[in-house]
Amino acid sequence: MRTLNESIQSQYFDISDFLGDTFECECGRQHTAAIRQISTSETAVNLLVPYLKENSFSKAFLICDPTTYKIAGQPVCNLLTEANQAFSSYIIASDEPVPDERTIGEILINYDRSCDLIIGIGSGTINDLSRFVSYKLGIPYIIVATAPSMDGFASNVAPLIVNNLKTTYEAQTPLAIFADTGLLKTAPINMIAAGIGDILGKYSCLCDWELAHIITGEYWCPSVAALVNKSLDSVVAGIDGAAAKTDESMQAIMNALVLSGIAMSFVGNSRPASGSEHHLSHYWEMTYLPEGRKAILHGPKVGIGTVAVLKAYELLVSKNIDFDKAKAKAMEFNFDKWEADMKNAYKMASDSVISLEKKVAKNSPANVTERINKLESNWTRVKQIIGRLPSADTVRSYLKSLGAPDSPISIGIDKDLFITSFIVAKELRNRYGLLQILFDLGLTKEIAEEVWAYFC
């Protein structure tokens, strides 16, 4: 049996090396990818019908929105019709569907029970809805990608908005992904930039993950981290080609996005792909929705969140940390005040946040003090890990080169929301990273103010 590290270090590294196989790993676990086929080529969509016939699917249920139907849904319907392949289809009513209870219900009401496969036609939201609905119905699904805009194509979880709270739910990986680079190149540059923004977020999330391993003992796999880093490097190396929408760049971006999902399936959660930058993004999104503001693509928010986190890490290691002062401040934690702050920040979604803290007590004086002690004894090593990160300026320059938003101000986030997000976004998950480190050291507001000043 091959080891994961051997495949990553291979001279002929290819995404197909990681499909439908099991790997021994130096972390002590075996990693398995359930996905069986990934087709990224100029005519990948033409492989869809042969795939259905080879795997004896009798009838597919297609899920699209009005935009993705025009881009790929209609061509796929034509291909299925010409091949006498039975199918039903449903076009979600909204041009910009939200992955929430209402949309899930809409799909289930219109689902054709004679189908034995779901085909999602789209990217972020369509993919998450398809994977979740198929999981709940107990049937497989595949995805026909219309834009390289996010990293969840091969993931086994679905981020959904339920009770006004962005929550990750168990779902399933697709059996196959069809990413036609001819179609991907027609995507607006802002959607391509969104995918790259999501990929750039791996810099900060991988740092968060490794630090969590050192400070809290959380499981960490260096081989999975190396896999994500390798795909990240390939995208950064070809970032000029992304602006030109070359076939090579579309394939590199798509492969990196898919590998990110495979990494998540290897680990069993979103740790290799989501950290503090995603927590900021999720909080901004949750704030927008109740206010009726137009949704911003996930990738741009993650890209900006990544720049913010990288800058915060730079500021953190530049400071002379007073660990004794931090421990004394930790003893001042007042749950009642914290609870009131969460109700103000999360409003209708606050019950879940408060319930999580009651369960895990991540902010309790005892747990914070224990983490501070570990941080203090490992501070040199922590600074070395942070020192491997690219600068905030470097990642910001990548966003600018693509014409992507590069500051919170450019997507309508004001100072109050930005500072608040640094304070409360970590409460969404029990996941150690930059935002929890700042809280533990009593530096959140100070550093958030300095990061805001950096953007202004």
VOZA-706160 format. One line per 4 residues: their letters; for each residue x, y, z of C-alpha. Coordinates in Angstrom, 2 decimals, always signed. Layout:
residues N
A) X/Y/Z  ...;
This chain:
residues 456
MRTL) +0.00/+0.00/+0.00  +1.40/+3.40/-0.98  +1.94/+6.06/+1.63  +0.32/+9.44/+1.11;
NESI) +3.68/+11.18/+1.33  +5.10/+9.01/-1.49  +2.27/+10.07/-3.80  +2.67/+13.74/-2.93;
QSQY) +6.43/+13.68/-3.53  +6.14/+11.77/-6.80  +7.69/+13.43/-9.84  +4.46/+12.63/-11.70;
FDIS) +2.10/+14.13/-9.11  -1.44/+14.01/-10.52  -4.88/+14.46/-9.01  -5.95/+11.02/-10.24;
DFLG) -3.36/+9.49/-7.88  -5.63/+10.30/-4.94  -8.94/+8.89/-6.19  -10.60/+5.71/-5.00;
DTFE) -7.57/+4.57/-3.04  -6.42/+4.11/+0.54  -3.09/+5.42/+1.82  -1.03/+4.62/+4.87;
CECG) +0.26/+7.80/+6.45  +2.98/+8.94/+8.81  +0.28/+10.49/+10.99  -0.78/+6.96/+11.95;
RQHT) -4.07/+6.94/+10.06  -5.22/+5.54/+6.76  -6.66/+8.10/+4.33  -9.32/+7.21/+1.78;
AAIR) -10.89/+9.24/-1.02  -14.38/+8.07/-1.95  -14.52/+10.06/-5.17  -13.90/+7.88/-8.23;
QIST) -13.53/+10.17/-11.24  -12.45/+13.75/-11.88  -12.50/+15.00/-15.45  -10.93/+18.41/-16.06;
SETA) -10.46/+19.02/-19.75  -11.74/+21.17/-22.58  -14.48/+18.65/-23.38  -15.07/+17.03/-19.97;
VNLL) -18.85/+17.46/-20.17  -18.93/+15.04/-23.12  -17.77/+12.30/-20.75  -20.92/+12.60/-18.64;
VPYL) -23.23/+10.34/-20.65  -20.65/+7.54/-21.02  -20.10/+7.71/-17.26  -23.82/+7.33/-16.53;
KENS) -24.13/+4.37/-18.88  -20.97/+2.65/-17.61  -22.28/+2.90/-14.06  -25.84/+1.80/-14.98;
FSKA) -27.68/+4.84/-13.64  -31.27/+4.68/-14.89  -32.51/+8.22/-14.26  -30.82/+11.40/-13.05;
FLIC) -32.33/+14.35/-11.20  -30.66/+17.60/-12.29  -30.47/+20.57/-9.90  -29.66/+24.01/-11.37;
DPTT) -30.43/+27.66/-10.83  -31.51/+29.93/-13.70  -27.93/+31.01/-14.41  -26.29/+27.59/-14.31;
YKIA) -29.12/+26.17/-16.42  -28.21/+28.56/-19.22  -24.48/+27.87/-18.90  -24.45/+24.09/-18.60;
GQPV) -27.90/+22.77/-17.65  -29.42/+23.12/-21.09  -26.37/+21.56/-22.86  -26.42/+18.65/-20.40;
CNLL) -30.16/+18.15/-20.94  -29.52/+18.07/-24.68  -26.76/+15.48/-24.28  -28.97/+13.27/-22.11;
TEAN) -31.90/+13.57/-24.51  -29.76/+12.69/-27.54  -28.43/+9.63/-25.72  -31.92/+8.50/-24.62;
QAFS) -30.77/+8.81/-21.00  -33.77/+9.39/-18.73  -33.72/+12.43/-16.44  -35.80/+14.94/-14.53;
SYII) -34.67/+18.46/-13.76  -35.49/+21.23/-11.36  -34.44/+24.86/-11.68  -34.36/+26.63/-8.30;
ASDE) -36.51/+29.76/-8.44  -33.86/+32.25/-7.29  -31.04/+33.52/-9.50  -28.89/+33.57/-6.34;
PVPD) -30.14/+30.70/-4.16  -29.28/+30.62/-0.47  -28.29/+27.22/+1.01  -30.93/+27.29/+3.74;
ERTI) -33.97/+25.35/+4.95  -36.27/+27.01/+2.44  -34.19/+26.08/-0.62  -33.65/+22.53/+0.64;
GEIL) -37.42/+22.19/+1.09  -38.00/+23.57/-2.40  -35.74/+20.90/-3.90  -37.27/+18.07/-1.88;
INYD) -40.82/+19.08/-2.83  -39.88/+18.90/-6.51  -37.69/+15.79/-6.31  -38.57/+12.90/-8.63;
RSCD) -38.49/+9.72/-6.54  -37.90/+7.53/-9.59  -34.35/+8.96/-9.89  -31.29/+7.08/-8.66;
LIIG) -28.71/+9.87/-9.03  -28.51/+13.61/-8.49  -26.52/+15.77/-10.89  -25.71/+19.20/-9.49;
IGSG) -25.01/+21.77/-12.20  -23.21/+24.75/-10.75  -20.58/+25.49/-8.15  -20.75/+26.65/-4.52;
TIND) -24.39/+26.76/-3.44  -25.64/+24.21/-5.98  -22.90/+21.80/-4.96  -23.65/+22.14/-1.24;
LSRF) -27.38/+21.70/-1.79  -26.87/+18.70/-4.07  -24.47/+16.93/-1.70  -26.72/+17.49/+1.31;
VSYK) -29.99/+16.51/-0.38  -28.43/+13.42/-1.98  -26.99/+12.39/+1.39  -30.37/+12.74/+3.08;
LGIP) -32.11/+10.83/+0.27  -29.49/+8.09/+0.34  -28.54/+8.33/-3.33  -25.23/+9.35/-4.94;
YIIV) -24.53/+12.59/-6.74  -22.10/+14.03/-9.24  -21.31/+17.65/-10.02  -20.88/+19.46/-13.33;
ATAP) -18.87/+22.56/-12.42  -19.71/+25.89/-14.03  -17.07/+28.05/-12.32  -13.83/+27.41/-10.36;
SMDG) -15.17/+29.57/-7.55  -14.82/+27.56/-4.31  -13.09/+24.55/-2.77  -16.02/+22.38/-1.75;
FASN) -16.36/+20.28/-4.88  -14.85/+17.14/-3.32  -15.73/+17.85/+0.29  -17.84/+15.52/+2.44;
VAPL) -19.52/+18.32/+4.39  -22.01/+21.02/+3.43  -22.01/+24.51/+4.97  -25.68/+25.52/+5.28;
IVNN) -27.54/+28.38/+6.91  -30.03/+26.92/+9.38  -31.81/+29.03/+11.98  -29.79/+31.98/+10.65;
LKTT) -26.53/+30.29/+11.65  -23.86/+29.13/+9.19  -23.24/+25.52/+10.21  -21.32/+22.65/+8.61;
YEAQ) -23.41/+19.50/+8.17  -22.37/+15.97/+7.37  -22.95/+15.15/+3.71  -21.13/+13.09/+1.08;
TPLA) -18.51/+13.45/-1.61  -19.58/+13.26/-5.25  -18.90/+10.08/-7.16  -17.48/+12.17/-9.99;
IFAD) -16.68/+15.75/-10.94  -16.88/+17.03/-14.50  -15.08/+20.35/-14.95  -15.09/+21.41/-18.59;
TGLL) -12.37/+24.06/-18.96  -14.22/+25.40/-21.98  -17.14/+26.15/-19.67  -14.96/+27.34/-16.79;
KTAP) -13.31/+29.96/-19.01  -16.71/+31.54/-19.67  -17.11/+32.26/-15.95  -16.72/+35.93/-15.02;
INMI) -13.25/+36.82/-13.77  -14.72/+37.67/-10.36  -15.79/+34.02/-9.94  -12.37/+32.76/-10.98;
AAGI) -10.82/+35.22/-8.54  -13.23/+33.91/-5.91  -11.82/+30.41/-6.33  -8.29/+31.72/-6.00;
GDIL) -9.33/+33.67/-2.90  -10.57/+30.43/-1.37  -7.29/+28.73/-2.25  -5.19/+31.55/-0.76;
GKYS) -7.06/+30.98/+2.51  -5.10/+27.75/+2.90  -2.07/+29.77/+3.98  -3.75/+30.92/+7.18;
CLCD) -5.88/+27.84/+7.85  -2.91/+25.46/+7.65  -1.03/+27.67/+10.09  -4.03/+27.64/+12.46;
WELA) -4.19/+23.85/+12.20  -0.52/+23.25/+12.97  -0.63/+25.65/+15.92  -3.72/+23.87/+17.25;
HIIT) -1.76/+20.62/+17.16  +1.03/+22.15/+19.24  -1.13/+23.99/+21.77  -4.22/+21.77/+22.16;
GEYW) -2.97/+18.41/+20.89  -5.50/+18.39/+18.06  -4.90/+15.80/+15.35  -2.73/+17.17/+12.53;
CPSV) -1.42/+15.42/+9.44  +1.76/+16.86/+7.88  +1.18/+14.89/+4.65  -2.33/+16.26/+4.16;
AALV) -0.97/+19.74/+4.89  +1.76/+19.17/+2.28  -0.85/+18.05/-0.26  -2.81/+21.28/+0.21;
NKSL) +0.38/+23.37/+0.13  +1.49/+21.76/-3.13  -1.78/+22.58/-4.87  -1.67/+26.10/-3.42;
DSVV) +1.83/+26.63/-4.81  +0.74/+25.51/-8.29  -2.03/+28.11/-8.37  +0.17/+30.93/-7.09;
AGID) +2.82/+30.05/-9.68  +0.28/+30.43/-12.48  -1.69/+33.37/-11.18  -0.92/+35.48/-14.26;
GAAA) -2.49/+32.80/-16.45  -5.63/+32.92/-14.34  -6.23/+36.54/-15.33  -5.88/+35.47/-18.98;
KTDE) -8.20/+32.48/-18.44  -5.86/+29.96/-20.05  -6.85/+26.29/-20.17  -3.80/+25.45/-18.06;
SMQA) -4.72/+27.94/-15.36  -8.35/+26.76/-15.25  -7.17/+23.19/-14.82  -4.65/+24.16/-12.10;
IMNA) -7.25/+26.15/-10.17  -9.87/+23.44/-10.47  -7.43/+20.72/-9.42  -6.36/+22.76/-6.38;
LVLS) -9.98/+23.33/-5.39  -10.75/+19.62/-5.76  -7.61/+18.57/-3.86  -8.69/+20.81/-1.02;
GIAM) -11.93/+18.84/-0.77  -10.04/+15.55/-0.96  -7.84/+16.75/+1.90  -10.97/+17.40/+3.96;
SFVG) -12.28/+13.92/+3.23  -8.88/+12.44/+4.21  -9.10/+14.13/+7.61  -12.85/+13.82/+8.12;
NSRP) -13.50/+17.51/+8.68  -12.79/+20.93/+7.14  -9.57/+21.64/+9.10  -7.19/+21.47/+6.08;
ASGS) -9.26/+24.08/+4.23  -10.92/+26.35/+6.78  -9.56/+28.44/+9.63  -9.84/+31.91/+11.11;
EHHL) -10.18/+33.48/+7.65  -13.32/+31.40/+7.05  -14.73/+32.26/+10.48  -14.48/+35.95/+9.61;
SHYW) -16.09/+35.30/+6.23  -18.95/+33.31/+7.76  -19.67/+36.00/+10.33  -19.73/+38.72/+7.68;
EMTY) -22.13/+36.61/+5.61  -24.41/+35.94/+8.58  -24.54/+39.67/+9.29  -25.44/+40.49/+5.69;
LPEG) -28.35/+38.05/+5.38  -30.73/+39.39/+8.08  -30.10/+42.92/+6.80  -31.22/+41.93/+3.32;
RKAI) -27.91/+43.00/+1.81  -26.75/+41.47/-1.47  -24.61/+38.41/-0.81  -20.89/+38.59/-1.58;
LHGP) -19.24/+35.52/-3.11  -17.57/+33.26/-0.56  -14.10/+33.45/-2.18  -13.62/+37.24/-2.04;
KVGI) -14.60/+37.25/+1.64  -12.14/+34.45/+2.36  -9.39/+36.24/+0.38  -9.89/+39.43/+2.38;
GTVA) -10.15/+37.41/+5.60  -6.85/+35.75/+4.72  -5.09/+39.10/+4.29  -6.55/+40.23/+7.63;
VLKA) -5.40/+37.06/+9.43  -1.91/+37.21/+7.91  -1.57/+40.84/+9.01  -2.79/+39.93/+12.48;
YELL) -0.21/+37.13/+12.69  +2.53/+39.59/+11.64  +1.46/+42.01/+14.36  +1.20/+39.24/+16.96;
VSKN) +4.80/+38.05/+16.55  +6.07/+41.65/+16.57  +4.77/+42.23/+20.09  +6.45/+41.57/+23.41;
IDFD) +3.87/+39.21/+24.90  +3.21/+39.51/+28.64  +1.99/+36.00/+29.38  +1.47/+36.69/+33.11;
KAKA) -0.78/+39.63/+32.28  -2.73/+37.42/+29.85  -3.28/+34.79/+32.56  -4.50/+37.41/+35.00;
KAME) -6.91/+38.78/+32.40  -8.21/+35.28/+31.68  -9.43/+35.06/+35.28  -11.68/+38.06/+34.65;
FNFD) -13.88/+36.23/+32.14  -17.55/+36.87/+32.92  -19.90/+34.40/+31.26  -23.00/+36.54/+31.74;
KWEA) -21.39/+39.52/+30.01  -20.06/+37.25/+27.24  -23.55/+35.77/+26.79  -25.07/+39.24/+26.47;
DMKN) -22.41/+40.17/+23.90  -23.21/+37.04/+21.86  -26.93/+37.80/+21.89  -26.13/+41.26/+20.58;
AYKM) -23.70/+40.00/+17.94  -25.54/+36.90/+16.75  -29.12/+37.87/+17.53  -31.45/+35.05/+16.34;
ASDS) -28.49/+32.70/+15.89  -27.07/+33.28/+19.38  -28.64/+30.21/+21.03  -26.36/+27.81/+19.13;
VISL) -23.26/+29.86/+19.90  -24.09/+30.04/+23.61  -24.94/+26.34/+23.72  -21.54/+25.49/+22.22;
EKKV) -19.70/+27.50/+24.88  -21.69/+25.86/+27.67  -20.69/+22.49/+26.25  -16.96/+23.01/+25.60;
AKNS) -16.08/+26.03/+27.82  -13.33/+27.14/+25.46  -13.32/+30.61/+27.06  -13.27/+29.46/+30.68;
PANV) -10.38/+30.76/+32.82  -9.06/+27.23/+33.37  -8.97/+26.30/+29.68  -7.60/+29.65/+28.57;
TERI) -4.86/+29.55/+31.22  -3.87/+26.03/+30.17  -3.53/+27.17/+26.55  -1.55/+30.27/+27.53;
NKLE) +0.92/+28.09/+29.41  +1.37/+25.89/+26.35  +1.72/+28.95/+24.13  +4.36/+30.43/+26.41;
SNWT) +6.44/+27.26/+26.56  +6.26/+26.85/+22.77  +6.49/+30.53/+21.78  +9.74/+30.19/+19.80;
RVKQ) +8.31/+27.32/+17.77  +5.02/+29.17/+17.28  +6.85/+32.20/+15.90  +8.82/+29.97/+13.53;
IIGR) +5.62/+28.49/+12.10  +4.04/+31.91/+11.70  +7.27/+33.11/+10.10  +6.75/+30.69/+7.20;
LPSA) +3.62/+32.53/+6.12  +3.70/+34.95/+3.17  +3.18/+38.58/+4.07  -0.25/+40.18/+4.01;
DTVR) +1.08/+42.52/+1.32  +2.05/+39.58/-0.91  -1.36/+37.92/-0.76  -3.07/+41.27/-1.16;
SYLK) -1.06/+41.84/-4.34  -2.37/+38.53/-5.74  -5.94/+39.71/-5.19  -5.21/+43.07/-6.79;
SLGA) -3.67/+41.40/-9.85  -7.00/+39.67/-10.46  -9.04/+42.81/-9.93  -10.51/+41.19/-6.81;
PDSP) -11.58/+43.06/-3.66  -8.57/+43.35/-1.36  -9.94/+45.08/+1.74  -13.04/+44.79/+3.93;
ISIG) -14.01/+48.31/+2.95  -14.30/+47.23/-0.70  -17.10/+44.77/+0.16  -19.01/+47.12/+2.44;
IDKD) -17.63/+46.12/+5.83  -17.26/+49.08/+8.16  -14.94/+49.41/+11.12  -17.47/+48.37/+13.76;
LFIT) -18.38/+45.16/+11.92  -14.73/+44.37/+11.25  -13.67/+44.78/+14.89  -16.71/+42.85/+16.10;
SFIV) -15.94/+39.98/+13.72  -12.44/+39.61/+15.22  -14.03/+39.41/+18.66  -16.96/+37.06/+18.02;
AKEL) -16.35/+35.06/+14.80  -14.35/+32.41/+16.67  -17.46/+31.48/+18.63  -18.96/+29.77/+15.57;
RNRY) -16.78/+26.69/+16.08  -14.71/+25.04/+18.77  -11.59/+25.44/+16.66  -8.28/+26.82/+17.87;
GLLQ) -6.52/+29.35/+15.66  -5.52/+32.98/+15.41  -8.78/+34.43/+16.74  -8.70/+32.21/+19.84;
ILFD) -5.00/+32.99/+20.37  -5.76/+36.72/+20.35  -8.62/+36.19/+22.82  -6.46/+34.08/+25.12;
LGLT) -3.70/+36.71/+25.15  -6.13/+39.59/+25.64  -5.02/+41.20/+22.37  -8.09/+40.88/+20.15;
KEIA) -9.31/+44.47/+20.06  -5.81/+45.96/+19.97  -4.71/+43.89/+16.99  -8.07/+44.17/+15.20;
EEVW) -7.74/+47.97/+15.38  -4.22/+47.77/+13.93  -5.33/+45.46/+11.12  -8.17/+47.86/+10.27;
AYFC) -5.67/+50.71/+10.15  -3.59/+48.63/+7.71  -6.51/+48.47/+5.28  -7.39/+52.17/+5.56;
